[in-house]
Amino acid sequence: MLNLKRRAGESIVINEHTIIRILKTGPGGCQIGIEAPHSEHIRRGEIASETEKIMRRTAEAIGVA
């Protein structure tokens, strides 16, 4: 894992099409903006984990897994 410190106004370039910008920082966390093609699916980690659990349970219930 790459661990970076960024300040408001700075950015991180993932590839030529995906950029993460730090919009605002504060004591409760930071606000980020993500510029990426519409074809990229961007989800918060907790949402992605929950979706994966649901898909796994569904596959087990119908006998696919």
Biopython code that builds the backbone (N, CA, C, O; Angstrom):
import numpy as np
from Bio.PDB.StructureBuilder import StructureBuilder

atoms = [
    (1, "MET", "N", (0.837, -1.171, 0.000)),
    (1, "MET", "CA", (0.000, 0.000, 0.000)),
    (1, "MET", "C", (0.889, 1.244, 0.000)),
    (1, "MET", "O", (1.866, 1.334, 0.744)),
    (2, "LEU", "N", (0.533, 2.172, -0.832)),
    (2, "LEU", "CA", (1.221, 3.454, -0.883)),
    (2, "LEU", "C", (0.532, 4.401, 0.083)),
    (2, "LEU", "O", (-0.685, 4.566, 0.010)),
    (3, "ASN", "N", (1.272, 5.024, 0.981)),
    (3, "ASN", "CA", (0.727, 5.938, 1.970)),
    (3, "ASN", "C", (1.255, 7.339, 1.676)),
    (3, "ASN", "O", (2.461, 7.574, 1.742)),
    (4, "LEU", "N", (0.365, 8.261, 1.354)),
    (4, "LEU", "CA", (0.767, 9.615, 0.982)),
    (4, "LEU", "C", (0.121, 10.648, 1.878)),
    (4, "LEU", "O", (-1.001, 10.452, 2.345)),
    (5, "LYS", "N", (0.810, 11.741, 2.122)),
    (5, "LYS", "CA", (0.206, 12.890, 2.791)),
    (5, "LYS", "C", (-0.083, 13.929, 1.723)),
    (5, "LYS", "O", (0.779, 14.226, 0.897)),
    (6, "ARG", "N", (-1.263, 14.474, 1.731)),
    (6, "ARG", "CA", (-1.667, 15.500, 0.777)),
    (6, "ARG", "C", (-2.353, 16.614, 1.548)),
    (6, "ARG", "O", (-2.906, 16.389, 2.625)),
    (7, "ARG", "N", (-2.314, 17.803, 0.997)),
    (7, "ARG", "CA", (-2.999, 18.958, 1.564)),
    (7, "ARG", "C", (-4.112, 19.385, 0.616)),
    (7, "ARG", "O", (-4.137, 18.984, -0.547)),
    (8, "ALA", "N", (-5.022, 20.194, 1.119)),
    (8, "ALA", "CA", (-6.102, 20.719, 0.288)),
    (8, "ALA", "C", (-5.504, 21.396, -0.942)),
    (8, "ALA", "O", (-4.550, 22.166, -0.835)),
    (9, "GLY", "N", (-6.069, 21.104, -2.101)),
    (9, "GLY", "CA", (-5.583, 21.658, -3.359)),
    (9, "GLY", "C", (-4.599, 20.757, -4.086)),
    (9, "GLY", "O", (-4.320, 20.974, -5.265)),
    (10, "GLU", "N", (-4.071, 19.755, -3.404)),
    (10, "GLU", "CA", (-3.131, 18.831, -4.039)),
    (10, "GLU", "C", (-3.892, 17.644, -4.624)),
    (10, "GLU", "O", (-5.073, 17.444, -4.338)),
    (11, "SER", "N", (-3.198, 16.864, -5.445)),
    (11, "SER", "CA", (-3.865, 15.745, -6.107)),
    (11, "SER", "C", (-2.961, 14.522, -6.177)),
    (11, "SER", "O", (-1.762, 14.585, -5.906)),
    (12, "ILE", "N", (-3.582, 13.412, -6.550)),
    (12, "ILE", "CA", (-2.886, 12.150, -6.782)),
    (12, "ILE", "C", (-3.340, 11.660, -8.151)),
    (12, "ILE", "O", (-4.539, 11.575, -8.414)),
    (13, "VAL", "N", (-2.392, 11.338, -9.019)),
    (13, "VAL", "CA", (-2.709, 10.863, -10.356)),
    (13, "VAL", "C", (-2.561, 9.342, -10.368)),
    (13, "VAL", "O", (-1.473, 8.814, -10.136)),
    (14, "ILE", "N", (-3.659, 8.649, -10.639)),
    (14, "ILE", "CA", (-3.642, 7.181, -10.685)),
    (14, "ILE", "C", (-3.167, 6.720, -12.059)),
    (14, "ILE", "O", (-2.255, 5.901, -12.164)),
    (15, "ASN", "N", (-3.782, 7.244, -13.096)),
    (15, "ASN", "CA", (-3.355, 6.996, -14.468)),
    (15, "ASN", "C", (-3.774, 8.213, -15.284)),
    (15, "ASN", "O", (-4.225, 9.203, -14.709)),
    (16, "GLU", "N", (-3.639, 8.168, -16.581)),
    (16, "GLU", "CA", (-3.933, 9.353, -17.388)),
    (16, "GLU", "C", (-5.398, 9.765, -17.350)),
    (16, "GLU", "O", (-5.738, 10.872, -17.768)),
    (17, "HIS", "N", (-6.279, 8.882, -16.852)),
    (17, "HIS", "CA", (-7.709, 9.175, -16.837)),
    (17, "HIS", "C", (-8.303, 9.319, -15.436)),
    (17, "HIS", "O", (-9.470, 9.688, -15.301)),
    (18, "THR", "N", (-7.525, 9.035, -14.396)),
    (18, "THR", "CA", (-8.065, 9.040, -13.042)),
    (18, "THR", "C", (-7.209, 9.907, -12.127)),
    (18, "THR", "O", (-6.013, 9.669, -11.955)),
    (19, "ILE", "N", (-7.851, 10.924, -11.540)),
    (19, "ILE", "CA", (-7.157, 11.851, -10.649)),
    (19, "ILE", "C", (-7.981, 12.007, -9.376)),
    (19, "ILE", "O", (-9.200, 12.169, -9.428)),
    (20, "ILE", "N", (-7.306, 11.957, -8.241)),
    (20, "ILE", "CA", (-7.939, 12.193, -6.954)),
    (20, "ILE", "C", (-7.450, 13.542, -6.450)),
    (20, "ILE", "O", (-6.246, 13.779, -6.353)),
    (21, "ARG", "N", (-8.394, 14.426, -6.130)),
    (21, "ARG", "CA", (-8.050, 15.758, -5.634)),
    (21, "ARG", "C", (-8.517, 15.897, -4.189)),
    (21, "ARG", "O", (-9.623, 15.489, -3.835)),
    (22, "ILE", "N", (-7.662, 16.476, -3.370)),
    (22, "ILE", "CA", (-8.020, 16.774, -1.990)),
    (22, "ILE", "C", (-8.696, 18.140, -2.007)),
    (22, "ILE", "O", (-8.060, 19.149, -2.311)),
    (23, "LEU", "N", (-9.979, 18.169, -1.682)),
    (23, "LEU", "CA", (-10.738, 19.407, -1.750)),
    (23, "LEU", "C", (-10.674, 20.191, -0.451)),
    (23, "LEU", "O", (-10.493, 21.409, -0.465)),
    (24, "LYS", "N", (-10.822, 19.495, 0.679)),
    (24, "LYS", "CA", (-10.862, 20.163, 1.967)),
    (24, "LYS", "C", (-10.392, 19.196, 3.044)),
    (24, "LYS", "O", (-10.694, 18.005, 2.978)),
    (25, "THR", "N", (-9.671, 19.682, 4.018)),
    (25, "THR", "CA", (-9.263, 18.855, 5.149)),
    (25, "THR", "C", (-9.740, 19.512, 6.433)),
    (25, "THR", "O", (-9.922, 20.728, 6.491)),
    (26, "GLY", "N", (-9.938, 18.707, 7.447)),
    (26, "GLY", "CA", (-10.380, 19.214, 8.736)),
    (26, "GLY", "C", (-10.194, 18.151, 9.796)),
    (26, "GLY", "O", (-9.716, 17.054, 9.507)),
    (27, "PRO", "N", (-10.571, 18.471, 11.028)),
    (27, "PRO", "CA", (-10.365, 17.520, 12.128)),
    (27, "PRO", "C", (-11.177, 16.234, 11.976)),
    (27, "PRO", "O", (-10.786, 15.196, 12.511)),
    (28, "GLY", "N", (-12.303, 16.282, 11.254)),
    (28, "GLY", "CA", (-13.133, 15.093, 11.094)),
    (28, "GLY", "C", (-12.776, 14.252, 9.895)),
    (28, "GLY", "O", (-13.379, 13.197, 9.697)),
    (29, "GLY", "N", (-11.829, 14.669, 9.092)),
    (29, "GLY", "CA", (-11.451, 13.913, 7.901)),
    (29, "GLY", "C", (-11.158, 14.839, 6.743)),
    (29, "GLY", "O", (-10.853, 16.015, 6.940)),
    (30, "CYS", "N", (-11.249, 14.318, 5.548)),
    (30, "CYS", "CA", (-10.987, 15.138, 4.381)),
    (30, "CYS", "C", (-12.073, 14.898, 3.339)),
    (30, "CYS", "O", (-12.748, 13.869, 3.343)),
    (31, "GLN", "N", (-12.221, 15.860, 2.458)),
    (31, "GLN", "CA", (-13.169, 15.729, 1.356)),
    (31, "GLN", "C", (-12.347, 15.588, 0.088)),
    (31, "GLN", "O", (-11.441, 16.381, -0.168)),
    (32, "ILE", "N", (-12.669, 14.570, -0.708)),
    (32, "ILE", "CA", (-11.920, 14.334, -1.933)),
    (32, "ILE", "C", (-12.849, 14.410, -3.134)),
    (32, "ILE", "O", (-14.060, 14.220, -3.021)),
    (33, "GLY", "N", (-12.259, 14.687, -4.271)),
    (33, "GLY", "CA", (-12.966, 14.635, -5.538)),
    (33, "GLY", "C", (-12.242, 13.650, -6.436)),
    (33, "GLY", "O", (-11.012, 13.599, -6.441)),
    (34, "ILE", "N", (-12.987, 12.876, -7.187)),
    (34, "ILE", "CA", (-12.385, 11.879, -8.066)),
    (34, "ILE", "C", (-12.812, 12.171, -9.492)),
    (34, "ILE", "O", (-14.004, 12.213, -9.796)),
    (35, "GLU", "N", (-11.835, 12.372, -10.364)),
    (35, "GLU", "CA", (-12.091, 12.545, -11.791)),
    (35, "GLU", "C", (-11.724, 11.237, -12.470)),
    (35, "GLU", "O", (-10.569, 10.810, -12.444)),
    (36, "ALA", "N", (-12.729, 10.602, -13.081)),
    (36, "ALA", "CA", (-12.503, 9.311, -13.732)),
    (36, "ALA", "C", (-13.542, 9.129, -14.828)),
    (36, "ALA", "O", (-14.600, 9.758, -14.788)),
    (37, "PRO", "N", (-13.254, 8.278, -15.803)),
    (37, "PRO", "CA", (-14.242, 7.994, -16.846)),
    (37, "PRO", "C", (-15.510, 7.385, -16.240)),
    (37, "PRO", "O", (-15.453, 6.714, -15.209)),
    (38, "HIS", "N", (-16.633, 7.619, -16.876)),
    (38, "HIS", "CA", (-17.900, 7.067, -16.398)),
    (38, "HIS", "C", (-17.881, 5.542, -16.376)),
    (38, "HIS", "O", (-18.648, 4.929, -15.634)),
    (39, "SER", "N", (-17.030, 4.931, -17.167)),
    (39, "SER", "CA", (-16.963, 3.468, -17.207)),
    (39, "SER", "C", (-16.324, 2.876, -15.941)),
    (39, "SER", "O", (-16.453, 1.678, -15.689)),
    (40, "GLU", "N", (-15.644, 3.699, -15.151)),
    (40, "GLU", "CA", (-15.032, 3.233, -13.905)),
    (40, "GLU", "C", (-16.069, 3.250, -12.796)),
    (40, "GLU", "O", (-16.753, 4.255, -12.601)),
    (41, "HIS", "N", (-16.193, 2.152, -12.069)),
    (41, "HIS", "CA", (-17.130, 2.067, -10.952)),
    (41, "HIS", "C", (-16.379, 2.448, -9.681)),
    (41, "HIS", "O", (-15.444, 1.758, -9.276)),
    (42, "ILE", "N", (-16.785, 3.535, -9.061)),
    (42, "ILE", "CA", (-16.127, 4.020, -7.852)),
    (42, "ILE", "C", (-17.130, 3.928, -6.713)),
    (42, "ILE", "O", (-18.205, 4.524, -6.767)),
    (43, "ARG", "N", (-16.763, 3.166, -5.669)),
    (43, "ARG", "CA", (-17.629, 2.991, -4.509)),
    (43, "ARG", "C", (-16.808, 3.170, -3.243)),
    (43, "ARG", "O", (-15.603, 2.919, -3.228)),
    (44, "ARG", "N", (-17.472, 3.604, -2.188)),
    (44, "ARG", "CA", (-16.813, 3.643, -0.882)),
    (44, "ARG", "C", (-16.514, 2.209, -0.459)),
    (44, "ARG", "O", (-17.242, 1.283, -0.816)),
    (45, "GLY", "N", (-15.447, 2.034, 0.299)),
    (45, "GLY", "CA", (-15.021, 0.699, 0.711)),
    (45, "GLY", "C", (-16.083, -0.090, 1.432)),
    (45, "GLY", "O", (-16.246, -1.282, 1.171)),
    (46, "GLU", "N", (-16.825, 0.550, 2.349)),
    (46, "GLU", "CA", (-17.844, -0.172, 3.112)),
    (46, "GLU", "C", (-18.998, -0.615, 2.227)),
    (46, "GLU", "O", (-19.610, -1.650, 2.492)),
    (47, "ILE", "N", (-19.308, 0.140, 1.187)),
    (47, "ILE", "CA", (-20.365, -0.248, 0.253)),
    (47, "ILE", "C", (-19.893, -1.431, -0.596)),
    (47, "ILE", "O", (-20.644, -2.382, -0.814)),
    (48, "ALA", "N", (-18.662, -1.368, -1.067)),
    (48, "ALA", "CA", (-18.119, -2.464, -1.885)),
    (48, "ALA", "C", (-18.071, -3.762, -1.077)),
    (48, "ALA", "O", (-18.384, -4.828, -1.609)),
    (49, "SER", "N", (-17.683, -3.687, 0.204)),
    (49, "SER", "CA", (-17.615, -4.882, 1.050)),
    (49, "SER", "C", (-18.999, -5.477, 1.262)),
    (49, "SER", "O", (-19.171, -6.694, 1.191)),
    (50, "GLU", "N", (-19.986, -4.622, 1.522)),
    (50, "GLU", "CA", (-21.340, -5.105, 1.747)),
    (50, "GLU", "C", (-21.907, -5.742, 0.479)),
    (50, "GLU", "O", (-22.569, -6.778, 0.549)),
    (51, "THR", "N", (-21.652, -5.133, -0.673)),
    (51, "THR", "CA", (-22.115, -5.679, -1.946)),
    (51, "THR", "C", (-21.503, -7.052, -2.188)),
    (51, "THR", "O", (-22.185, -7.971, -2.643)),
    (52, "GLU", "N", (-20.214, -7.188, -1.883)),
    (52, "GLU", "CA", (-19.542, -8.474, -2.061)),
    (52, "GLU", "C", (-20.151, -9.551, -1.165)),
    (52, "GLU", "O", (-20.335, -10.687, -1.601)),
    (53, "LYS", "N", (-20.465, -9.202, 0.085)),
    (53, "LYS", "CA", (-21.090, -10.164, 1.007)),
    (53, "LYS", "C", (-22.453, -10.617, 0.479)),
    (53, "LYS", "O", (-22.774, -11.805, 0.503)),
    (54, "ILE", "N", (-23.244, -9.663, 0.006)),
    (54, "ILE", "CA", (-24.573, -9.992, -0.510)),
    (54, "ILE", "C", (-24.462, -10.904, -1.724)),
    (54, "ILE", "O", (-25.212, -11.873, -1.841)),
    (55, "MET", "N", (-23.540, -10.604, -2.620)),
    (55, "MET", "CA", (-23.371, -11.425, -3.823)),
    (55, "MET", "C", (-22.922, -12.838, -3.454)),
    (55, "MET", "O", (-23.373, -13.814, -4.055)),
    (56, "ARG", "N", (-22.030, -12.945, -2.462)),
    (56, "ARG", "CA", (-21.552, -14.260, -2.027)),
    (56, "ARG", "C", (-22.704, -15.076, -1.427)),
    (56, "ARG", "O", (-22.856, -16.256, -1.741)),
    (57, "ARG", "N", (-23.523, -14.442, -0.556)),
    (57, "ARG", "CA", (-24.660, -15.140, 0.050)),
    (57, "ARG", "C", (-25.674, -15.570, -1.002)),
    (57, "ARG", "O", (-26.231, -16.665, -0.920)),
    (58, "THR", "N", (-25.910, -14.721, -1.979)),
    (58, "THR", "CA", (-26.862, -15.052, -3.049)),
    (58, "THR", "C", (-26.361, -16.235, -3.856)),
    (58, "THR", "O", (-27.127, -17.149, -4.165)),
    (59, "ALA", "N", (-25.076, -16.223, -4.201)),
    (59, "ALA", "CA", (-24.496, -17.333, -4.971)),
    (59, "ALA", "C", (-24.587, -18.641, -4.194)),
    (59, "ALA", "O", (-24.883, -19.690, -4.767)),
    (60, "GLU", "N", (-24.332, -18.577, -2.881)),
    (60, "GLU", "CA", (-24.434, -19.787, -2.057)),
    (60, "GLU", "C", (-25.873, -20.283, -2.000)),
    (60, "GLU", "O", (-26.120, -21.488, -2.047)),
    (61, "ALA", "N", (-26.820, -19.360, -1.899)),
    (61, "ALA", "CA", (-28.241, -19.740, -1.790)),
    (61, "ALA", "C", (-28.762, -20.413, -3.038)),
    (61, "ALA", "O", (-29.623, -21.290, -2.960)),
    (62, "ILE", "N", (-28.244, -20.008, -4.199)),
    (62, "ILE", "CA", (-28.730, -20.625, -5.438)),
    (62, "ILE", "C", (-27.812, -21.748, -5.925)),
    (62, "ILE", "O", (-28.028, -22.336, -6.984)),
    (63, "GLY", "N", (-26.781, -22.027, -5.121)),
    (63, "GLY", "CA", (-25.919, -23.167, -5.423)),
    (63, "GLY", "C", (-24.854, -22.924, -6.486)),
    (63, "GLY", "O", (-24.381, -23.873, -7.112)),
    (64, "VAL", "N", (-24.473, -21.672, -6.696)),
    (64, "VAL", "CA", (-23.454, -21.365, -7.688)),
    (64, "VAL", "C", (-22.061, -21.452, -7.090)),
    (64, "VAL", "O", (-21.116, -21.843, -7.774)),
    (65, "ALA", "N", (-21.923, -21.094, -5.831)),
    (65, "ALA", "CA", (-20.595, -21.068, -5.203)),
    (65, "ALA", "C", (-20.224, -22.397, -4.645)),
    (65, "ALA", "O", (-19.139, -22.549, -4.083)),
]
sb = StructureBuilder()
sb.init_structure("model")
sb.init_model(0)
sb.init_chain("A")
sb.init_seg("    ")
for serial, (resi, resn, name, xyz) in enumerate(atoms, 1):
    if name == "N":
        sb.init_residue(resn, " ", resi, " ")
    sb.init_atom(name, np.array(xyz, "f"), 0.0, 1.0, " ", f" {name:<3s}", serial, name[0])
structure = sb.get_structure()
